[in-house]
């Protein structure tokens, strides 16, 4: 085993899913293997409109390095991404565009509302600002703050990873999921 200098951390290896292990083999369920692969290869689509977008840029920088968590490849195409990160103030005129972006994403897809404005309209309680994106699309994780620090955004990514890793493969074809989509007028 190589000895690393004291200022270099050893690489972090993801934890194994539950399973049966023996000499020369490891067996687990298909669902857990898929969950492990999905949670460590998220392709986020940043939908940034204001100051929260600047904090997200810092999150992608060298100091915080979101790539450590399997989210290195940002996708600016909804059809090639599975995590929609809505950051900043969303005007009501922008609502239909955001909804269309969500609809164009392939299943499975997840959503993070980053910051007070995306979560609840923030300090902008006006006629032109959408008071939370959950009025037009379902949200999986809310990241609080105005604007949230990069550590908070990373915590939101870790929460999404937990949700993705433990999600049942058939959740998206369940009656509860169909009812949720129907409540947002999405079929």
C-alpha positions in Angstrom: 0.0 0.0 0.0 1.4 3.4 -1.0 1.9 5.9 1.8 0.4 9.3 0.9 2.0 12.5 2.1 0.2 14.0 5.2 -1.3 16.9 3.2 -3.1 14.6 0.7 -6.3 12.9 1.7 -6.9 9.3 0.5 -9.6 8.8 -2.1 -13.1 8.3 -0.9 -14.8 5.2 -2.1 -18.5 5.0 -2.1 -20.2 2.6 0.4 -21.4 -0.7 -0.9 -25.1 -1.4 -1.0 -26.6 -4.0 1.2 -25.9 -7.5 -0.1 -24.2 -10.8 0.5 -20.4 -10.9 0.4 -18.0 -13.8 0.3 -14.6 -14.7 -0.9 -14.5 -13.6 -4.6 -18.1 -12.5 -4.9 -20.7 -9.9 -3.9 -24.4 -10.1 -4.6 -27.0 -7.4 -4.2 -30.4 -6.6 -5.7 -30.7 -5.0 -9.1 -32.6 -2.1 -7.6 -29.8 -1.3 -5.2 -27.2 -1.5 -7.9 -29.2 0.9 -10.1 -29.7 3.2 -7.2 -26.0 3.3 -6.5 -25.2 4.1 -10.2 -27.9 6.8 -10.4 -26.9 8.6 -7.2 -23.3 8.8 -8.2 -23.8 10.0 -11.8 -26.3 12.9 -11.6 -26.5 15.3 -14.6 -27.8 18.6 -13.3 -29.4 21.3 -15.4 -28.9 24.6 -13.7 -31.8 27.1 -14.1 -30.2 30.1 -12.5 -31.7 33.6 -12.6 -30.0 35.7 -9.9 -27.7 35.7 -6.9 -28.2 32.0 -6.2 -26.7 31.3 -9.6 -23.5 33.1 -8.5 -23.3 30.9 -5.4 -23.8 27.8 -7.6 -20.9 29.0 -9.7 -18.8 29.0 -6.6 -20.0 25.5 -5.8 -18.7 24.3 -9.2 -15.4 26.0 -8.6 -12.2 24.3 -7.4 -12.6 25.2 -3.7 -16.0 23.3 -3.3 -15.8 21.1 -6.4 -19.3 19.6 -6.9 -17.7 17.0 -9.2 -16.6 15.1 -6.1 -20.2 14.0 -5.7 -20.8 12.7 -9.3 -22.3 15.9 -10.6 -19.4 17.0 -12.8 -21.2 17.1 -16.1 -23.6 20.1 -16.2 -26.2 19.6 -18.9 -27.9 22.5 -20.5 -30.2 20.3 -22.4 -33.3 19.1 -20.6 -33.4 15.9 -22.5 -30.0 14.9 -21.3 -30.3 15.8 -17.6 -32.0 14.2 -14.6 -31.7 16.9 -11.9 -33.3 20.4 -12.4 -31.7 22.9 -10.1 -33.8 26.0 -10.0 -31.9 28.9 -8.4 -33.1 32.4 -7.9 -36.2 34.5 -8.5 -38.7 33.0 -11.0 -41.1 35.6 -12.6 -44.6 34.5 -13.4 -43.8 35.0 -17.1 -40.9 32.6 -16.7 -43.1 29.9 -15.1 -44.3 28.3 -18.4 -40.7 28.1 -19.6 -39.6 26.4 -16.4 -42.5 24.0 -16.6 -41.7 23.2 -20.2 -38.1 22.5 -19.3 -39.3 20.1 -16.6 -41.7 18.3 -19.0 -38.9 17.9 -21.5 -36.7 16.1 -19.0 -36.7 12.3 -19.3 -37.7 10.1 -16.4 -36.5 9.6 -13.7 -36.0 13.3 -12.9 -35.6 15.3 -9.7 -35.9 18.9 -8.7 -34.0 21.1 -6.2 -35.3 24.6 -5.3 -32.2 26.6 -4.3 -32.7 29.7 -2.2 -35.6 31.5 -0.7 -36.9 32.9 -4.0 -37.2 29.6 -5.8 -38.6 28.0 -2.6 -41.2 30.6 -1.6 -40.7 33.8 -3.6 -38.3 35.2 -1.0 -38.6 38.9 -0.1 -40.4 39.6 -3.4 -44.0 39.3 -2.4 -45.2 41.0 -5.6 -47.7 40.3 -8.4 -44.9 39.4 -10.9 -42.9 36.9 -8.8 -43.9 33.2 -8.5 -44.3 32.4 -4.8 -42.4 29.1 -5.0 -41.8 26.8 -8.0 -43.7 24.0 -6.3 -46.8 25.8 -7.6 -46.0 24.7 -11.1 -43.6 21.7 -10.8 -43.0 19.1 -8.0 -39.9 19.8 -5.8 -37.9 17.0 -4.1 -35.4 19.1 -2.0 -35.5 22.7 -0.8 -32.2 24.5 0.0 -32.8 27.5 2.3 -30.9 30.7 2.3 -30.7 34.1 0.6 -28.5 33.3 -1.2 -27.5 29.9 0.2 -23.8 29.2 0.8 -22.0 26.6 -1.4 -22.0 24.2 1.5 -25.8 24.4 1.7 -26.0 23.6 -2.1 -23.7 20.6 -1.6 -25.9 19.5 1.3 -28.9 19.7 -1.1 -27.1 17.5 -3.6 -26.3 15.0 -0.8 -30.0 14.9 0.1 -31.0 14.3 -3.5 -28.4 11.5 -3.7 -29.9 9.9 -0.6 -33.4 10.1 -2.2 -32.1 8.7 -5.6 -30.1 5.9 -4.0 -33.1 4.7 -1.9 -35.8 5.3 -4.5 -37.8 2.2 -5.6 -37.5 1.5 -9.3 -41.2 1.3 -9.7 -42.0 4.5 -7.9 -42.4 6.4 -11.2 -45.1 3.9 -12.3 -47.1 4.0 -9.1 -50.6 5.4 -8.6 -49.2 7.9 -6.1 -46.8 9.3 -8.6 -49.5 9.4 -11.3 -51.7 11.3 -8.8 -48.9 13.8 -8.1 -48.4 14.4 -11.8 -52.1 14.8 -12.3 -52.3 17.4 -9.5 -49.8 19.5 -11.6 -51.8 18.9 -14.8 -49.1 16.7 -16.2 -49.9 13.3 -17.7 
